[in-house]
């Protein structure tokens, strides 16, 4: 006699909303808790982290070993080689020494703008979206006004009115932060409006939790991927905007940045004199750092948008299902 155990349909192993023909993910690849808020390890994430880490270390540790970037020598526009690995400027200043200090200055401004812009967007987006009413209307109106104002022209006008001796790194960072938070606030407000109607938020309200605790404990943890993505985007925009302002002569006057290097290279006719070692390195640093942050931001988008998430790794080119291997046909011959 032969007895056959019918295979299960496997529908009980599928996630909610999945199609009946879909393959359920193995239990080992499911991410829960805080692990679900971390991006999956992908080649683009590895490349992005590598670029950002290398440039950050170069900007943080490089000035310790580099010489004085303001030292003037009688070897103007010397090609790379010998004691000067990246050559010299028109006045004999070492380009590598300038590059290390300029990278640190640009990273400092990008970090300041990222923190301030993210904080402003969280205040206007999260608090306004949760409180609602008149507060939400006022915050939304102010965000919409800031959103329709052209960012770069406003930054140029504000920087132009600030005297050159008072235009430091903090001033430039504050100007860039005040003009770059509105779009992120709109995104956070929309997410907060969706989260405040969830059951666990309603349960916290019924339990008598204070509004600030509901925001900090129940809502903000679910917005961490969005906040991280907005922070990365703010840093990218800040470094590019600062480089543009410095190239126009409206940057920080008391600090060296990658934009100021490009400004002095342009004033020294580096392109016309074929002194590529003067303007190419700072341009490459800006491009590489922006590329690295963009790759990290794409990895964070996989957390925010579930449609972009990659399925679990396949072994041997075929998808393996834990449920299909457990349901087998057993035959016993009496």
QUIBEL-V857765 format. One record per helix or strand of 2 or more residues. SS is the DSSP state (H for helix, E for strand). FROM is the first residue (numbers start at 1). TO is the last residue. If there is no record, write none. Layout:
ss=SS from=FROM to=TO
ss=SS from=FROM to=TO
This chain:
ss=H from=11 to=13
ss=H from=27 to=29
ss=H from=33 to=37
ss=H from=43 to=65
ss=H from=95 to=131
ss=H from=133 to=148
ss=H from=151 to=161
ss=H from=164 to=166
ss=H from=169 to=178
ss=H from=182 to=195
ss=H from=199 to=206
ss=H from=211 to=247
ss=H from=258 to=267
ss=H from=276 to=304
ss=H from=306 to=308
ss=H from=322 to=326
